[in-house]
Amino acid sequence: MTVCKVAGAQSFSLNSVKYNFANYKKDRLGDYEMHYRDLEITHKAYYEIEPMGELYDDYMRQKDVRQWTETVSNSEAKKLLRFISSWDPFFVGKPETFQRLYSEIAPHIQLLKNESIDNVSLENKQYKKSIIHIFDKTAKNLSEKHQSTDASKALHTILPKLMVMWDRKIRAGILKNVNKDYGTAYVWEFLPKMQKEAKEAVSGCMEEKNLSYTEAKKQIEQSCGGHTLAKLLDQHNYVIFTRALEFRNFAEWELRSGKITEIEQKRLLRKLHY
């Protein structure tokens, strides 16, 4: 242990200073846009607030990834479209149309399949071009009209580590404009914000628990049912922006029950968007 002496002051331990500074950072409201605990708390809230939350888990369990290569089978296309329509009662999509769409975007999917929201290089021109292309093409061709929200759902299930879902209220809360619903806004504005928050959550977990980056990321995902960071960001955004009133009630109840701290409640409630 290293001990330092300062003129006119008592000796102190650098290890102690580091520990106290970490706790100080943790206890201040303004130091985190995304604390890893925010993801854990909003993950729990998501399933308590949204009765359809299990539909995603059911679909992902039923999905046969072996049938998603350069093409996709008709049965798998039907499964995906049923999942989308379970969230959007106005959605009308045809399996055959989606099969053609998927075959056209498959080369870009193959390029991106190993990327995740926290480590993808958003400065890579080819990656940006590919994400914009698959997003806009899916939004245009998934149904008879432009379907930005449904496109984000479809693409997340295809690239679950990378693509983050959104909806109108999430765009209003994060981008301050519901009409920014095209691939350029998704890649140039939305994904960089999501990446920053993902990295911040993992870095905070690393610091507080003395873990490597890989260990911290794994711990966050495992503590939240094995969901990817991209899905946890979606759940966070959904309860904060889409279901804000219900989340406020949830957070107040969790505080009274002693399941979250006052610091955690305040940090989360300051994000709410009505």
C-alpha positions in Angstrom: 0.0 0.0 0.0 1.4 3.4 -1.0 1.3 6.2 1.6 1.8 9.8 0.8 2.5 12.8 3.1 1.5 16.3 2.4 2.9 19.3 4.2 0.6 20.3 7.1 -1.6 17.3 6.5 -1.9 13.7 7.8 -0.6 10.7 5.9 -3.1 9.1 3.5 -3.3 5.9 1.4 -3.5 6.2 -2.4 -5.6 3.1 -2.4 -8.0 4.7 0.1 -8.2 7.8 -2.0 -9.0 5.7 -5.1 -11.7 3.8 -3.2 -13.2 7.0 -1.7 -13.1 8.8 -5.1 -14.9 5.8 -6.7 -17.6 5.9 -4.1 -17.9 9.7 -4.5 -18.4 9.3 -8.2 -21.0 6.6 -7.7 -22.9 8.7 -5.2 -23.1 11.8 -7.4 -26.1 12.1 -9.7 -24.4 13.9 -12.5 -21.5 11.5 -13.2 -23.4 8.9 -15.2 -25.7 9.1 -18.2 -25.9 5.3 -18.0 -24.9 3.5 -14.8 -24.9 -0.3 -15.1 -27.5 -0.4 -12.3 -29.8 1.7 -14.5 -29.9 -1.2 -17.0 -30.5 -3.7 -14.2 -33.4 -1.7 -12.7 -35.0 -0.8 -16.0 -34.7 -4.5 -17.1 -36.8 -5.5 -14.1 -39.2 -2.6 -14.7 -39.7 -3.5 -18.3 -41.2 -6.9 -17.5 -43.4 -5.5 -14.7 -44.7 -2.6 -16.8 -45.0 -4.2 -20.2 -47.2 -7.3 -20.3 -46.1 -8.1 -23.9 -42.4 -8.1 -22.8 -42.3 -11.9 -22.9 -43.2 -12.0 -26.6 -39.7 -11.0 -27.6 -38.2 -13.8 -25.4 -40.7 -16.3 -26.8 -39.8 -15.4 -30.4 -36.1 -15.5 -29.8 -36.3 -18.9 -28.3 -38.4 -20.2 -31.2 -36.1 -18.7 -33.8 -34.0 -21.2 -35.7 -30.8 -19.3 -36.5 -29.7 -22.1 -38.8 -32.4 -21.0 -41.3 -31.0 -17.5 -41.5 -28.0 -17.5 -43.8 -27.9 -15.9 -47.3 -31.6 -16.6 -47.4 -34.3 -17.2 -44.8 -37.0 -19.9 -44.9 -40.7 -19.1 -45.3 -41.5 -20.5 -41.8 -38.9 -18.3 -40.2 -40.2 -15.3 -42.0 -43.7 -16.0 -40.7 -42.4 -16.2 -37.2 -40.7 -12.8 -37.4 -43.7 -11.2 -39.0 -46.0 -12.6 -36.3 -43.7 -11.2 -33.6 -43.8 -7.7 -35.3 -47.6 -7.8 -35.7 -48.0 -8.8 -32.0 -46.6 -5.3 -31.1 -48.1 -3.4 -34.1 -51.7 -4.4 -34.8 -51.6 -2.3 -38.0 -48.6 -4.0 -39.4 -49.3 -6.0 -42.6 -46.4 -8.0 -44.0 -46.0 -10.9 -46.4 -43.5 -13.7 -45.7 -42.5 -13.9 -49.4 -41.9 -10.2 -49.5 -39.7 -10.4 -46.5 -37.8 -13.4 -47.9 -36.9 -11.3 -51.0 -35.9 -8.4 -48.8 -33.7 -10.5 -46.6 -31.9 -12.0 -49.6 -31.1 -8.5 -50.7 -29.7 -7.3 -47.4 -28.0 -10.6 -46.4 -24.5 -9.6 -47.6 -24.7 -6.5 -45.3 -26.0 -8.7 -42.4 -23.0 -11.0 -42.9 -20.6 -8.1 -42.7 -22.2 -6.9 -39.4 -23.1 -10.2 -37.7 -20.2 -10.2 -35.3 -20.5 -6.6 -34.2 -22.0 -5.4 -31.0 -23.3 -2.0 -29.9 -20.4 -1.3 -27.6 -17.5 -2.3 -29.9 -18.7 -1.6 -33.5 -16.6 1.1 -35.2 -19.2 3.7 -36.1 -16.4 5.6 -37.9 -16.0 2.7 -40.3 -17.6 4.0 -43.6 -18.6 0.6 -44.8 -20.3 -0.3 -41.6 -22.2 3.0 -41.6 -23.2 2.6 -45.2 -24.4 -1.0 -44.6 -26.4 -0.1 -41.5 -28.1 2.8 -43.3 -28.8 0.6 -46.3 -30.4 -2.3 -44.4 -32.3 0.1 -42.2 -33.9 2.1 -44.9 -34.5 -0.8 -47.2 -36.2 -2.7 -44.4 -38.3 0.3 -43.3 -39.4 0.8 -46.9 -40.1 -2.8 -47.9 -41.2 -4.6 -44.7 -44.8 -3.4 -45.3 -46.8 -1.3 -47.6 -45.7 2.0 -45.9 -42.5 3.2 -44.3 -42.1 1.3 -41.0 -39.2 2.7 -39.0 -40.2 1.3 -35.6 -41.0 -2.1 -37.1 -37.8 -2.1 -39.1 -35.7 -1.6 -35.9 -37.5 -4.5 -34.3 -36.9 -6.8 -37.3 -33.2 -5.8 -37.6 -32.6 -6.2 -33.9 -33.8 -9.8 -33.9 -31.4 -10.4 -36.9 -28.5 -8.6 -35.3 -29.3 -8.7 -31.6 -26.0 -7.6 -30.3 -25.8 -4.5 -32.6 -29.2 -3.0 -33.5 -31.2 -1.2 -30.9 -35.0 -0.9 -31.3 -36.7 2.5 -31.1 -40.2 4.0 -31.5 -41.7 7.4 -31.8 -41.5 8.3 -28.1 -37.9 7.1 -27.9 -37.0 9.2 -31.0 -38.7 12.2 -29.4 -36.8 11.7 -26.1 -33.4 11.0 -27.5 -33.3 12.7 -30.9 -35.9 15.4 -30.0 -37.7 14.7 -33.3 -40.1 11.8 -34.0 -39.6 12.4 -37.7 -35.9 11.5 -37.6 -36.9 8.0 -38.6 -34.5 7.2 -41.4 -31.2 5.3 -41.5 -29.0 8.4 -41.5 -30.5 9.6 -38.2 -30.3 6.0 -36.8 -26.5 5.7 -37.7 -25.3 9.3 -37.3 -27.2 10.2 -34.1 -29.0 7.4 -32.4 -26.4 4.6 -32.4 -23.5 6.8 -31.2 -25.6 7.8 -28.2 -26.4 4.1 -27.5 -22.8 3.1 -27.9 -21.7 5.8 -25.4 -24.2 4.6 -22.9 -23.3 1.0 -23.4 -19.6 1.7 -22.9 -20.3 3.9 -19.8 -22.4 1.1 -18.2 -19.7 -1.5 -18.7 -16.9 0.9 -17.6 -18.8 1.8 -14.4 -19.2 -1.9 -13.6 -15.5 -2.5 -14.3 -14.5 0.3 -11.9 -16.8 -0.6 -9.1 -16.3 -4.4 -9.2 -12.7 -4.4 -10.3 -13.4 -6.5 -13.4 -12.1 -6.7 -16.9 -14.2 -5.2 -19.7 -15.2 -8.7 -20.9 -16.1 -9.8 -17.3 -18.1 -6.6 -16.6 -20.1 -6.9 -19.8 -20.8 -10.5 -19.2 -21.9 -9.8 -15.6 -24.3 -7.1 -16.7 -25.9 -9.3 -19.4 -26.1 -12.3 -17.1 -27.7 -10.3 -14.4 -30.4 -9.3 -16.9 -31.5 -12.6 -18.1 -28.8 -13.1 -20.7 -30.0 -10.2 -22.8 -27.5 -8.4 -25.0 -26.5 -4.8 -24.2 -28.5 -3.7 -27.3 -31.7 -5.2 -25.9 -31.1 -3.8 -22.4 -30.7 -0.3 -23.9 -34.0 -0.9 -25.7 -35.7 -1.9 -22.4 -34.2 1.1 -20.7 -35.4 3.5 -23.4 -38.8 2.0 -23.5 -39.6 2.4 -19.8 -38.0 5.8 -19.6 -39.5 7.4 -22.8 -42.4 5.2 -23.8 -43.8 4.3 -20.4 -42.5 7.2 -18.3 -45.5 7.5 -15.9 -45.6 3.8 -15.1 -41.9 3.8 -14.6 -42.1 6.7 -12.1 -44.6 4.7 -10.1 -42.3 1.6 -10.3 -39.3 3.5 -9.1 -41.1 5.0 -6.2 -42.3 1.6 -5.1 -38.9 0.0 -5.5 -37.4 2.8 -3.3 -40.1 2.3 -0.6 -39.4 -1.4 -0.7 -35.7 -0.9 -0.2 -34.8 -2.5 -3.6 -33.2 0.6 -5.0 -31.4 3.5 -3.3 -32.5 7.1 -3.4 -29.5 8.0 -5.5 -30.6 5.3 -8.1 -34.1 6.6 -8.1 -33.1 10.2 -8.6 -30.7 9.3 -11.3 -33.3 7.4 -13.2 -36.2 9.8 -12.7 -34.2 12.8 -14.0 -34.2 11.0 -17.4 -38.0 10.7 -17.7 -39.6 12.3 -20.7 -43.3 13.2 -20.8 
